């Protein structure tokens, strides 16, 4: 017979007690008591309870497949929680090395950073969400070190493609472009009904403004992937999972100042953008735009 479910044991003990009482009552009269039928019932009950316990154990649903652990990162990457997280309105947010700042202001695209939409997880990753009321988003900005040359990267998983998930670098070249800045972008858009990465660069233009390159498009793949931006001597290149998907040179931004000398900030966001990004107001209103950042190299 299988193991008895602990919850059933008190019931069986009670039946056994009743059997013993019957035996005590039977002794004074010295009448034979046929306990066979009752014993048979007890045995059947034990078997039934054991079967019920086994069925309940089998019916327990397995845990859902866990997300990819943030500690399974390529060489040179750090889990996001290894960076000291600060709010943008917190004293000392910008001074220390390796701070990651949850912004609290409205960005140029029209989305306000909201730290409550940065979901820091037990595995060290962080999920950024978009909310259409007030056009709010979890936005992260790496305070230090800044990016000037070489290659930076992030391990990213898009969890909801209903807004502009973005990984980009930026510098506010106010003195050169009247407040618009140098920018290198991975931005998730909808193009001809397909969700794709729009990859491009913007460089400052003498006298104000910027010159933007043509976009290069790469398909969005499910799961966690490695996205990298490389700033070299006379080029900016973009990589997905180690494969170069775009490369830009001064010829791609004619009339711009090819700015190689100024450091840039690295940012992550899920934003509202105007019509060029292809997302409709109905898309944004679903509040399903979401991106998980597992690790960063910079």
N, C-alpha and C positions, 0 to 999 in steps of 0.2 A: 504494500500500500504506500502511496506517495506521502510526502510530508503534509501534515495537517496545517491549514492556514491558521495563524495565531488568533485571528478574529473568531474562528469557529470553535476554538478550544473550550471557552466557557460553556457553550451549548452542549458539547459532548460531555464535559464534566458534570453538567446538570443531569444528563440522561444516565450517566454512570451512577450518580448519587441516588437516583430514583430506583435503579436496579438493586442497589445495595439495600435500600429501604424495603423493597419488596421481599428480598431474601430474609430480612430480619422479621418481617411480619409472618412469613411462611414458617419459620422455625418452631414457634410454640405449638402450632397446630399439627406439626409434623406432617402436613400435607405436602405432597409433591407439587411443586410449581414449575410449570413448563415455561422456561424463559427463552426457549428457542426462537419463537417469532420475534420477540423484542430484540434479542441479540442480532438477528438477521437484519432488522430495521436499522439498528445502530451501524452495522457494517456498511449497509447501503448508503446511509447518511454520510459516513466518513468518506466513502468513495465519491459521492456526489459533491461534497464540499471540496475535496481535493481537485476534482475535475473543474469546478468553478474557479478555484484559485489559479489553476493553470491557464484557463481560458482568459481570465482577467489579465494575467501577466502577458499573454500573447497579444492581447488587444491594445497594449500600451504603444502609442505611436512613437516611432523613432524620432529623435531630434532632427530638425531640419539641417540640411548640409551647411556647415559653418562657412562664413565668408573667409576668403583667403587671409591667412594671418599676416599682420603687418610686419612680423619679424622675418618673413621670407623675402628679403630684399636683396637686390644686387649689391655688389661690392661698392663701397663709397656712399651708400645711402643710409640715412638715419630715419628711424621711426619718427613720426610727427611729434609724439609726446616727448621726444628727447630735446625738442626746442622749448624754451621757457615761454609759456603763453601769457600774453598780457592783453588787456583791453586798450583800444586806441586812446581812450580818455584817461588812462591810468598813468600816474607819475612814473617816470623811468622806463616807459615802454620802448623808447627808441634808442636809449643810450647803450644798453648792454649788447654784447655779442650773442648771437644765437637766440634772440627773442623772436617769437612769432606773434604778430599783433592781430587781434580780432578788431577790424576797423569799425568805427561808429559814425562815419560821415557818409555823405552822398557822393558817389563817384561820378565821373564824367558821363557814364552811360545812363545815369538817372536811377541807380539802385543804392539804397542806404544799407551800410553794414550793420548787422544786428548780431552781437555775440551769442544771443540765445539760440540762434540758428546754426551754431557750430556744435555739433554733437561729438564730443570726445569719447572714444570708446575704450574698452578695457584692453584691447590689443594694441593700443597706441595710435590707431588711425583716427581721422576726424572726418565726419560727414557734414557737408555744407548743403543747406536747403534754401529754396526760394519761397517767399510768401508774397502773394500779389497784393494784399492789403498794405498799402504804403510802399509797395515795391521794395521789400526788404530781403536781405540775403546774408548768409554766413560768408564773410569775406576775410581772407587771411593775407597778411603782408609780412614777408620775411624782413625784419629790420636790419639785421647784420648776419653774415657778411653780405655785401652788395655784389652785384654781378657786373663785371666789366669786360672780361674776355674769358675764353675757355668754354666749358660745357656745364650747364646745369640741367637738372632733371627732376621728375616726380613720377611716382607710381600712383596711378589714378584709376578709379573705377566709376563709370557713369551709372548711377542707380536710377535716374529718372531723366529722360531727355525731353523736357517740355519747357526749357529755358536755355539761355546761353551759358553752359558750363565753360569755364575758361581757365587756362594756365598761361600766364603771360609775364613779360618783364616790361617795366615802364620807367621813364624818367620825365619829370616835368621840366622841359627845357624852356622855361618862361622867358629867359633872356634871349632865346633864339627864335621862339615860335609863338610868342604871345599867349602862353599858357597851355598850348598843346605840346605833347611830348613824343619823344622817341619811344617806340613800342614794338615788341615782337610777340606775336599772338598764336596760340591754339584756341580757337573759339568754336563751340558746337552750334551749328545752325541747321535749318531745314532748307534744302535746296531741291526744287522740283519734286517735292514730296519725300525726299530721302534725307535722313539725318547724317550729316557729315561734319568733319572738322574743316573749318576754314582757316588756312594758315597764311600769314602775311606779316609785313613789317610796315612801319611808319617812321619816316625820318624828318627832322625839322627843315623848314624851308627859309632861306634868307628873307627877312622882311616880315615874317610871321606865317603861321600855319604849318602844315606838314604835307609831305608827299607820300602817298600810299602806294604800295606795290599792288599788282594784280594778285588775287587770291589763288592759292593752290588748295585743292580739296582732297581729303583722305577719308575713307569710310570709317564709321564708328564700329568698333568690334566689342562684343560683350566681354565682361570680365575685367581683370586687372591688367593694365598695360603700362609700359615705360614710355614716357614722353620727355624728349630732351631738346634743348635749344643750345646751339653752339654759335658763339660770336668770335670769328677769327679775323685774320688780316684780309680785309676786303670782302668778306662774305658773312652772311648769317644763314645757318642751316638748321633744319628741323628733322627730328628722328622719332619714329615710333617703333618700339621693340628693337632698337639698334639699326633699323633700316632708314636710310635718308629718304624723306618724302618731299622735301622742298629745299631749295637753295636760292638765296637772293644776293645780288651784287649791286654796286652803285648804278649799273645800267637799268635796274628794275625800279629805281626811284629817281628818274631824271629831274634835275633842277633842285634836288635836296642837298643838304649838307650831310655827307656820309660821316656820321658821328661815331667814332670809335673810342673816344677818350673819356666819356662820362659813365660813371657807374649807374646801374639800374636796380630797381627793386623787383623782387619776384612776388607775384600775387596769384591767388586762387579765388574764384568767385563763381556764383551762379546768378546770372543777371537778366534783367529786362533790357532789351535793345529795341531800336526802331525797326521799321519794316524790312530793312536790308537783311536781317537775320532770318527771316522766313517764318518765325513763330507768330501765331495769331494771338489775339487777346484771349481767345478761348483756351489756347495752349497754356498761357501763363496762369490763367484762372484756375487750372487744375491743381496748382500748388505742388506739382510732382517733380519739378526740376530739382535734381539732387546729385551730388558728386562726392565720392569718398576719396580722400587723399591718404595714402598709406605711408609714404616715405618721400624724403627730399634729399637731393644732392646739390650742394652749392658752396 
